[in-house]
């Protein structure tokens, strides 16, 4: 394969279109050029060049200056393409939990439901209180910093009712949620830890009773509830691994010991 064609194929893999890839390599050759010069060199139609350049500027892989009322475009540092790859990875990670759940559901007969919006999140918190008995416990991980803010209209009431039933909650937050962690550690029947930033998750997982709930924190959040005791037990085993890895600000002696949460 021709080396130039190989470069174009790799650029397409990073997230550029075919025309954008041609224009990007052309800009690297020309340095700084008008749309007309780019069209001639790249052999991309001029109307398509303008559209492609506009997208490339938005993606951060090209920029322009204006001289005597004429735009001159140039390619930004090729390392900027790594940001495109990271963005593709971030977007994929948002839907990966849903894909994994679809895979699990296809392999076993379980009951599942999907709930939209913050009302769906609240439904899960209500279901936790209905499902668990006095003195039970549940676990959750992958909690972003702004979780409490987004749940602000009902999270305080949830904790009040949870504490009345002496339900112990084990949280693992993302690393940047220090203020929330500090507050939660003042509550009884509550144990909190956090994982290093490399383990940050765009979704939250809650395991209670024989159920698993997955919260997808997109602009309009989505909650998924799966009823399957076998899967719930497997997810608790995964939480056990994460809990041992998690940093704890301090260990509280009331309630039950954090490392023995599965006994409740």
Protein Blocks (a to p, Z undefined) as FASTA:
>chain_A
ZZklmmmmmmmmnopafklmmmmmmmmmnopacfklmmmmnopafklmmmmmmmmmmnop
accddeehiacdddddfklmmmmmmmmmmmmmmmmmmmmmmmmmmmpccdddddedjklm
mmmmmmmmmmpcghiacddehiafklmmmmmmmmmmmmmmmmmnopacdddddfklmmmm
mmmmmpghiacddddfklpcfbdcddehjbdcddddbfbdcddddddfklmmmmmmmmmm
mmmmpccfbdcfehjafklmmmZZ
